[in-house]
Structures are given as C-alpha cells and as structure tokens.
Amino acid sequence: MSANRKLPLDLGTLPDWAVLSDPQAAVLLGFSRDTLHRLDRAGDGPPRVQLSPRRHGRIVGGLRKWTQQRVQNGASV
C-alpha cells in the first residue's frame, strides 16, 4: 500500500484512545472544518486536545460520547 493512500476512518473500529486531527474528525463526522470550528466557538463542539502550539485533535472516545449525546438530544451529528 502506498504511503499517500488514505484509509477510510470508521468510528466503530478505532480505539477510544486514538487521537484524530481536526481535519480527520471533520471528515469522520461529515462536517466541514469550518463547521467543526463554529461548533467549538459556540461551546457545542466535541472535546478537543492540544497536540502542539498550533494543532488540535479529538480523542475518539470523546467523539463517541459527543455523538451519542447529540443523537439522544435530537441534534444533528
């Protein structure tokens, strides 16, 4: 497999401890990066962690909990 080939992301197969970049999380959730950042600014985004001074990520376990809460509350995921 080539190093440039990207594997599809599946929330069901990733371990809870895995960390996704914001672009990966946005693709997984079906959002644009702008929508993900708007949710963050509104305080309604999935939990994020700082990976470096200019880069953030999302822990898969946090994404799972966040999507489950939104489904239970009737919000779009």
N, C-alpha and C positions, 0 to 999 in steps of 0.2 A: 504494500500500500504506500502510496506517495505521501510525503510529509505535508503537502499542500492540500490533501483531500480532507475535508471536514466530515466527521461522523455526526449523524443526527443526534440531537440532545433529547433525552427522554426522562422526565421527572421520576417516572416509576422505576427506572433501573439505576439511577445514580445513588450513591451512598449519602446518608444525611450529612456527613462531614465534608463532602465535596464543596468547593467554592467555585462559583461561576463569575465570570466578568460581567459587568453591566450589559455589554452587547449580547453575550450569550444568554443571560437571564431574560432580556427583552425578547429575543427570538423564541425562547422556550415558552414564555408567557403569551406570545402572539401580540406583543406591544412594540411600538417603535421606541427607540431610546429616548426620544423627546417625551413620550407619554410616561415612560418609567420615571424620568426626572421630574415631570409635573406632579406625579403621584408623591414623589419624595418631598417636593416643596410644600405640598398640601398636607404632609404628615400622614399620608394614607398608603405609602409605598411599602413593599416588602422590606424586611430588615436588611441593612447593608453593613458591611465591614470595610474598614480602610485597609487596603493592601499595600499601598505606598503613598507618598505625599499627594500624588495626582491620580491615583487609581483606586476604585472601589469594587467590591464584589458582593455576591449574595451567597449565603450558605444554603445548600439545598434543603436541609431540614427546615430552615426558616421560610423558604419559598413554599414548601408543602403546607406548613401551618397557615401561612398567609392566604394561600389559595383556598384552603378548606374553610377558613373564616369568611372569606368573601362569598363563597358558594352558599354557606349557611345563612349569610345576611342578605342574599339575593342580589349582590353586586356583580358586575361583570368581571371576569378574570382576565 
